[in-house]
Amino acid sequence: MDNGRLWHVDAFATAPFAGNPAAVLLLDREPDDELAARAGAELNQPATAVAWPGDRPGWFGLRWFTATRELELCGHGTLAAARVLLDSGAGVDGRICFETMAGTLEARAVGEWVQLRFPSLPPQPLIDAATADGEPGAAADGEAVLGEAVRQLLDVPVSEIMRNDLDVVAVLSCPADVRRAAPDLAALSRLPVRGLVITAAGDGGGRNGSGPDAAVPGAEALDGGKALDGAALGGAAPDGAALGGAADFVSRFFSPATGVGEDAVTGSAHCALGPYWIGKLGRQPLLGRQLSARGGVVQVAGDGDSVLLAGPALVLSEGSWRLPAGSRPGQPVPAELS
């Protein structure tokens, strides 16, 4: 089990060196906790997806690691693992199922993109002093403290604050505020959340440009019903023209608690962003664009208790993982060298 295959993938990327980079390590069986964590530290990517075959065709175990900790849910690591497994022919009818600590996650090929079925984690309003309408006791103490802390660590106006079990979400007035925001990461690291999502409705700009709101190459693969069937989209067929245009919403994600700082493209944050913006805009699917330095795109659609996340993933390199049989961190120096 000490040897495996290794890939480097740019997930949610429309071009090389964009999106969120991930290492995918495929072993022949589940590694022990120490080896998996050490592999994440060694590969030192925003996420290392460690996968191994399950007990039936098309099923795999999956865990995700940063350089410093294991993640409870990771969208771009799952997208990267699905891309390499689908490309290698490991899927059944174009599908892969992952058993994870977050439950069973499904991936399937969608033209040149991959679609993930993740849990829908809609954020709930966080009532604080700024949103309690002057009603005494309207905000619970914990909510008031968290809401005020979020407002204090952001240097831009906040119109709404929400949270789910993972993150706190701050809605801003426009994409320009999302781009220029510089949150206090030290203060954020002290809050009882995984991270902070900041978001705003898309501004419709950049339809003919090459900047962060530019057209999405390859998204036409989702046109004409070939990508997502009507049932999966709640009766709506995917709109390739819309995918090729400007984003419906934009976001950024910060998570110093996971050792990442600002994440490039965060699939799991779209478990909150998808339901929120679908509810606000009253339509789906939607195209989200993450305005990090690398940038990337995520298509979102709701399906009951699930959110469907779709995006491109580019495999940039592949090779072998070799750990000599029986070796483990902390082995003593061989007697011949002592």
C-alpha positions in Angstrom: 0.0 0.0 0.0 3.0 2.3 0.2 3.1 2.9 -3.6 0.4 4.8 -5.5 -0.3 7.2 -8.3 -0.1 10.9 -8.0 -1.7 13.8 -10.1 -1.6 17.6 -9.9 -4.9 19.1 -11.0 -6.2 22.6 -11.4 -9.8 22.4 -10.3 -12.6 24.8 -11.3 -10.0 26.2 -13.8 -10.8 27.3 -17.3 -7.1 27.5 -18.1 -3.8 26.2 -16.7 -2.5 27.9 -13.6 -6.0 29.1 -12.6 -8.6 27.6 -10.3 -7.6 25.8 -7.2 -4.7 23.3 -7.3 -5.0 19.9 -5.7 -2.9 16.8 -5.4 -4.7 13.5 -6.0 -3.0 10.5 -4.3 -4.5 7.1 -5.3 -3.5 4.2 -3.0 -4.6 0.6 -3.1 -6.3 0.8 0.3 -7.1 3.4 3.0 -3.9 4.7 4.7 -3.6 5.2 8.4 -4.2 8.7 9.8 -0.5 9.5 10.3 0.5 8.6 6.7 -2.4 10.4 5.1 -1.7 13.6 7.2 2.1 13.4 6.4 1.3 13.0 2.7 -0.8 16.2 2.9 2.0 18.1 4.6 4.6 16.7 2.1 2.6 17.6 -1.0 1.7 21.0 0.6 -1.3 21.9 -1.7 -4.5 23.7 -0.7 -5.9 20.2 -0.7 -4.5 16.7 -1.2 -7.3 14.2 -2.0 -6.3 10.8 -0.8 -8.4 8.1 -2.5 -8.5 4.3 -2.5 -10.8 1.7 -4.1 -14.1 0.8 -2.4 -15.8 -2.6 -2.2 -17.6 -2.3 -5.6 -16.8 -0.9 -9.0 -17.0 2.9 -9.3 -16.8 3.4 -5.5 -13.8 4.9 -3.7 -12.9 6.1 -0.2 -11.8 9.8 -0.1 -10.2 12.0 2.5 -8.9 15.6 2.1 -5.8 17.2 3.7 -4.2 20.6 3.7 -0.6 20.9 4.9 -1.8 21.3 8.5 -5.1 19.5 9.0 -7.8 17.2 7.6 -10.8 18.8 6.0 -14.4 17.8 6.7 -15.6 18.7 3.2 -13.7 19.8 0.1 -15.2 20.6 -3.3 -12.1 21.2 -5.4 -10.3 18.1 -4.0 -13.3 16.0 -4.9 -13.6 17.5 -8.4 -9.8 16.8 -8.9 -10.1 13.2 -7.8 -13.2 12.6 -9.9 -11.5 14.0 -13.0 -8.5 11.7 -12.8 -10.6 8.6 -11.9 -13.1 9.3 -14.7 -10.3 9.9 -17.2 -8.7 6.5 -16.1 -12.0 4.6 -16.8 -12.7 3.9 -13.1 -16.3 5.1 -13.3 -19.4 3.1 -13.9 -21.7 4.7 -16.5 -19.6 7.8 -16.2 -20.1 8.1 -12.5 -17.9 7.8 -9.4 -19.1 7.6 -5.8 -17.0 8.6 -2.9 -17.4 7.5 0.7 -16.3 10.4 2.9 -16.7 11.7 6.4 -19.4 14.0 4.9 -21.3 11.0 3.6 -21.6 9.7 0.0 -20.6 12.2 -2.7 -21.4 11.5 -6.3 -19.5 12.7 -9.4 -20.3 12.3 -13.0 -18.8 13.3 -16.3 -20.7 16.3 -17.9 -19.1 16.9 -21.3 -15.7 18.3 -20.5 -16.8 19.2 -17.0 -17.5 17.2 -13.9 -20.6 17.6 -11.8 -20.6 16.9 -8.1 -23.6 16.1 -5.9 -22.9 17.7 -2.5 -25.1 18.4 0.5 -27.1 21.6 0.4 -26.0 23.8 3.3 -28.2 26.9 3.0 -27.0 29.7 5.4 -29.4 31.1 7.9 -29.7 34.8 8.8 -27.4 35.9 11.7 -29.2 38.5 13.7 -26.8 41.1 15.2 -27.1 44.6 16.6 -27.2 46.0 13.1 -30.1 43.9 11.9 -32.2 43.5 15.0 -34.4 46.6 14.2 -34.0 47.9 17.7 -36.0 45.0 19.3 -34.5 44.2 22.7 -33.4 40.6 22.8 -33.9 40.0 19.0 -30.3 38.9 18.7 -29.0 36.0 20.7 -25.8 36.9 22.6 -23.7 34.5 20.5 -25.1 35.7 17.2 -24.7 39.3 18.2 -21.0 38.8 19.1 -20.3 36.8 15.9 -22.2 39.2 13.6 -20.4 42.3 15.1 -17.0 40.5 14.9 -17.6 39.8 11.2 -18.5 43.5 10.5 -15.4 44.6 12.4 -13.0 42.4 10.5 -14.2 43.5 7.1 -13.2 46.9 5.7 -16.2 47.2 3.4 -19.9 47.7 4.2 -21.9 44.5 4.9 -25.6 44.3 3.9 -26.4 40.8 5.3 -24.7 38.2 7.5 -25.6 34.5 7.6 -24.0 31.3 8.7 -24.3 27.5 8.3 -22.5 24.7 10.2 -19.3 25.4 8.4 -18.9 29.1 7.6 -20.2 32.6 8.0 -21.4 34.4 4.9 -21.3 38.2 4.4 -23.3 39.7 1.5 -21.7 42.8 0.1 -23.3 45.4 -2.2 -21.3 44.9 -5.4 -18.5 42.9 -7.0 -16.1 45.8 -6.6 -16.4 45.5 -2.8 -15.8 41.8 -3.0 -12.6 42.4 -5.0 -11.2 45.1 -2.8 -12.1 43.6 0.6 -9.1 42.8 2.9 -10.5 41.0 6.0 -8.4 40.8 9.2 -7.4 37.2 9.0 -5.9 37.1 12.5 -9.3 38.2 13.9 -11.1 35.7 11.6 -8.9 32.8 12.9 -10.3 33.4 16.4 -14.0 33.0 15.4 -15.8 29.7 15.9 -16.2 29.0 12.1 -14.3 27.3 9.4 -14.1 30.4 7.3 -15.7 33.5 5.9 -17.5 33.7 2.5 -18.0 37.2 1.0 -20.3 37.5 -1.9 -22.3 39.8 -4.1 -24.6 39.6 -7.2 -22.7 39.6 -10.5 -22.4 42.9 -12.3 -22.8 41.6 -15.8 -19.5 43.0 -16.8 -16.6 41.5 -18.8 -18.7 39.6 -21.4 -16.2 40.2 -24.1 -13.1 40.5 -22.0 -10.5 38.3 -20.4 -10.8 39.4 -16.7 -12.5 37.7 -13.8 -16.0 38.2 -15.3 -15.0 37.0 -18.8 -16.6 34.2 -20.8 -16.0 30.7 -19.7 -14.4 28.5 -22.4 -15.6 25.0 -22.5 -18.9 25.7 -20.8 -20.8 25.1 -24.0 -20.4 21.4 -23.1 -23.2 22.0 -20.7 -25.6 23.2 -23.4 -28.6 21.5 -25.0 -29.4 19.1 -22.1 -26.3 17.0 -22.6 -24.9 18.0 -19.2 -27.6 18.0 -16.6 -30.9 16.3 -17.1 -34.1 18.3 -16.4 -34.9 16.4 -13.3 -31.6 17.1 -11.7 -32.1 20.8 -12.4 -35.6 20.9 -11.1 -37.0 20.9 -14.6 -34.7 23.5 -16.1 -32.3 22.7 -18.9 -28.8 24.0 -18.7 -28.3 27.3 -20.5 -25.0 27.2 -22.3 -25.2 30.8 -23.4 -25.6 32.0 -19.8 -22.6 29.9 -18.8 -20.5 31.5 -21.5 -21.4 35.0 -20.3 -20.9 37.0 -17.1 -21.3 35.5 -13.6 -24.6 35.5 -11.8 -22.8 36.0 -8.5 -19.2 36.4 -7.3 -17.4 35.4 -4.1 -14.2 35.0 -2.2 -13.4 32.7 0.7 -11.0 33.0 3.6 -10.1 30.2 6.0 -7.0 30.9 8.2 -8.2 28.1 10.5 -7.4 25.5 7.8 -4.0 27.1 7.1 -5.0 28.4 3.7 -5.7 32.1 4.2 -7.6 32.9 1.0 -8.7 29.9 -0.9 -8.6 30.1 -4.7 -11.9 28.4 -5.5 -14.0 26.8 -2.8 -16.5 24.2 -4.0 -17.8 23.5 -0.4 -18.6 27.3 0.0 -21.0 26.9 -2.9 -23.1 24.5 -0.8 -24.2 27.8 0.9 -23.8 30.2 -2.0 -25.9 28.0 -4.4 -29.1 27.8 -2.3 -28.8 31.4 -1.3 -28.4 32.9 -4.8 -30.9 30.5 -6.3 -33.4 31.7 -3.8 -32.5 35.4 -4.3 -32.5 35.3 -8.1 -35.3 32.8 -8.6 -33.7 30.7 -11.3 -31.1 28.0 -11.9 -28.6 26.9 -12.8 -26.3 29.8 -11.9 -22.7 30.5 -12.6 -20.5 31.7 -9.7 -17.1 33.2 -10.1 -14.6 33.3 -7.3 -12.5 36.5 -7.5 -9.3 35.2 -6.0 -5.9 35.9 -7.7 -6.2 32.7 -9.6 -9.9 32.8 -10.2 -12.3 30.1 -11.2 -15.9 29.2 -12.0 -18.6 26.9 -10.4 -22.0 26.2 -11.8 -24.6 25.6 -9.1 -28.1 24.1 -9.2 -30.4 22.8 -6.5 -31.9 19.3 -6.3 -33.8 18.7 -3.0 -31.3 18.3 -0.2 -28.4 18.4 -2.6 -26.6 21.1 -4.5 -25.1 20.2 -7.9 -21.7 21.8 -8.4 -20.1 21.6 -11.9 -16.8 22.8 -13.2 -13.8 22.1 -15.3 -10.6 20.4 -14.0 -7.3 20.3 -15.8 -4.7 17.6 -15.1 -1.3 19.2 -15.4 1.0 16.3 -14.3 0.9 12.7 -13.2 3.4 10.3 -11.7 4.1 7.8 -9.0 4.1 8.0 -5.2 6.8 5.8 -3.7 7.3 5.1 0.0 9.7 2.2 0.7 7.9 -0.8 2.2 7.7 -0.6 6.0 9.0 2.9 6.2 7.2 5.4 8.4 8.1 8.9 9.8 10.3 8.8 12.8 12.2 5.6 11.9 15.6 5.3 13.5 18.8 5.9 11.5 20.1 2.6 10.1 22.7 0.9 12.2 25.2 1.1 9.4 25.1 4.9 9.5 25.0 5.4 13.2 
